[in-house]
């Protein structure tokens, strides 16, 4: 499922990509569960993953979103959002 949805987000405009990334992170923070967290990480990873061990052209934009302060949720759930984003970025770096 993450691979299919990542295809849709990779082929969307930057504005739609940003809304999609914000939405999945917000949903994961609002309803914390290991299953949802794993799915969000897989989705974000697959958006950035290219072919033959290369980055997809949208990888730079997704990494910019994930490392921008605007994407972090505010309030008590900020740590959950950071953990999710950090885990995604680390997984991506290790894989490539």
C-alpha positions as CSV (number, residue, x, y, z in Angstrom):
1,X,0.0,0.0,0.0
2,X,2.8,2.4,0.9
3,X,4.5,1.9,-2.5
4,X,1.2,2.6,-4.4
5,X,0.5,5.7,-2.4
6,X,4.1,6.9,-2.8
7,X,3.7,6.7,-6.5
8,X,0.7,9.1,-6.3
9,X,2.5,11.5,-4.1
10,X,5.7,11.5,-6.2
11,X,3.7,12.4,-9.2
12,X,1.8,15.2,-7.5
13,X,2.7,18.9,-7.4
14,X,4.9,20.2,-4.6
15,X,1.9,21.8,-2.9
16,X,-0.1,18.5,-2.9
17,X,3.0,16.6,-1.8
18,X,3.4,18.9,1.2
19,X,-0.2,18.6,2.1
20,X,0.0,14.8,1.8
21,X,3.1,14.6,4.0
22,X,1.7,16.9,6.6
23,X,-1.6,14.9,6.6
24,X,0.0,11.5,7.2
25,X,2.3,12.8,9.9
26,X,-0.6,14.6,11.6
27,X,-2.7,11.5,11.5
28,X,0.1,9.4,12.9
29,X,0.6,11.8,15.8
30,X,-3.1,12.0,16.5
31,X,-3.6,8.2,16.6
32,X,-0.2,6.8,17.8
33,X,0.3,3.2,17.1
34,X,3.3,1.2,15.9
35,X,1.4,0.0,12.9
36,X,0.5,3.5,11.7
37,X,4.1,4.7,12.5
38,X,5.5,1.9,10.5
39,X,3.2,2.6,7.6
40,X,4.0,6.3,7.5
41,X,7.8,5.6,7.6
42,X,7.3,3.2,4.7
43,X,5.3,5.7,2.7
44,X,7.8,8.5,3.2
45,X,10.7,6.2,2.5
46,X,9.1,5.0,-0.7
47,X,8.4,8.6,-1.9
48,X,12.2,9.3,-1.6
49,X,13.4,6.0,-3.0
50,X,14.4,5.9,-6.6
51,X,15.6,3.2,-8.9
52,X,18.9,1.4,-8.7
53,X,20.0,2.9,-5.3
54,X,19.4,6.5,-6.4
55,X,17.2,9.2,-4.9
56,X,13.9,10.1,-6.6
57,X,13.7,13.6,-7.8
58,X,11.1,14.3,-5.0
59,X,13.5,13.2,-2.3
60,X,15.0,16.6,-1.8
61,X,11.6,18.2,-1.4
62,X,10.5,15.5,1.1
63,X,13.7,15.9,3.1
64,X,13.2,19.6,3.2
65,X,9.7,19.1,4.5
66,X,10.7,16.6,7.1
67,X,13.5,18.8,8.4
68,X,11.5,22.1,8.4
69,X,10.1,23.4,11.6
70,X,6.7,23.9,10.0
71,X,6.1,20.1,9.7
72,X,6.6,19.4,13.4
73,X,3.3,19.2,15.4
74,X,3.0,21.7,18.3
75,X,2.2,20.9,21.9
76,X,2.7,17.6,23.8
77,X,2.7,15.5,20.7
78,X,5.8,17.2,19.2
79,X,8.1,14.4,20.5
80,X,6.0,11.8,18.6
81,X,6.2,13.7,15.4
82,X,10.0,14.2,15.8
83,X,10.5,10.5,16.5
84,X,8.5,9.6,13.4
85,X,10.4,12.0,11.2
86,X,13.8,11.1,12.7
87,X,13.2,7.4,12.2
88,X,12.2,8.0,8.6
89,X,15.3,10.1,7.8
90,X,17.7,7.7,9.5
91,X,16.1,4.7,7.7
92,X,16.5,6.4,4.4
93,X,20.1,7.4,5.0
94,X,21.1,3.9,6.1
95,X,19.4,2.3,3.1
96,X,21.3,4.5,0.7
